[in-house]
Amino acid sequence: MNSQPSAPATPPPLLRVQELAKTYIRRGSFTQPGARVQAVKGVSFSIEAGSTLGLAGSSGCGKSTVARCIGRIERPDEGKILFDGHNLAALSFRELRPFRPAIQMVFQDAATAMNPSFSAADIIAEPLLIQGIGTAEERAGRVRQAMQEAGLPAEWSGRAAHDFSGGQRQRLTLARALVLKPKLLVLDEPLTGLDVSTRAQIANLLLAVQAAHGIAYLFISHDLFLLGHLADRIAVMSEGQLVEEGPTSQIMARPQHAETRKLLAASGRQLAPAGAGR
């Protein structure tokens, strides 16, 4: 009896977040202690290599805290952050160092992520210097490549950051992240505050970069219709918890939770037809 060939094993997700929790203590006074605020409560999700999870929710729902925990800017109080099989939540600052290049963050306010007096080349090269990667010539080559991928002309390498427009600074921040050749980008409201045309350009740029390099994205936004164009799956947060998750087409066409319906209504558009999204 001939044995049938076994199906290839499904690779584990690049990132698996399990029961993530984070609590803050609000500042109190001499007469009243600070109150405990649980920003994230038992959040779990996963992201496959090369795919995009859109994390949506209203302001204050805890989505940025999730991002900061994954990037280990914050240390979670509970839960696991399994990245390539390693629990980042349990690692010390020194133990995290080898993983830093693989997970890069892009924030809403690009100006706060860079020294305004640095040249574009210096800003992009800084992570390479911090990680001790490459010779000066190799770093210069990677800077040129990252600028090209982010849609920045090479002749702008000597321009100071304060001479860039808002959209150009966001491209500069993206180039700074890409220069380390990450496996995961955590994008926290990166298109908020940009005009419609610039938002569309950078959204398309992110799709092109992902297609070229197979980078996974955790894309955080309050705009479900933006996530409908960018994400493979969408997870919705409310008051620190995940309240709905599913394929983008399902979330856009048949939202189940009141928070999801509220986010869709907030854009002033009708529900998207089935099959929306990627």
Secondary structure, DSSP 8 states (H G I E B T S, - for coil): -------------SEEEEEEEEEEE----SSS---EEEEEEEEEEEE-TT-EEEEE--TTSSHHHHHHHHTTSS--SEEEEEETTEEGGG--HHHHGGGGGGEEEE-S-GGGGS-TTSBHHHHHHHHHHHHT-S-HHHHHHHHHHHHHHTT--GGGTTSBGGGS-HHHHHHHHHHHHHTT--SEEEEESTTTTS-HHHHHHHHHHHHHHHHHH--EEEEEES-HHHHHHH-SEEEEEETTEEEEEEEHHHHHHS--SHHHHHHHHHTT-----TT---
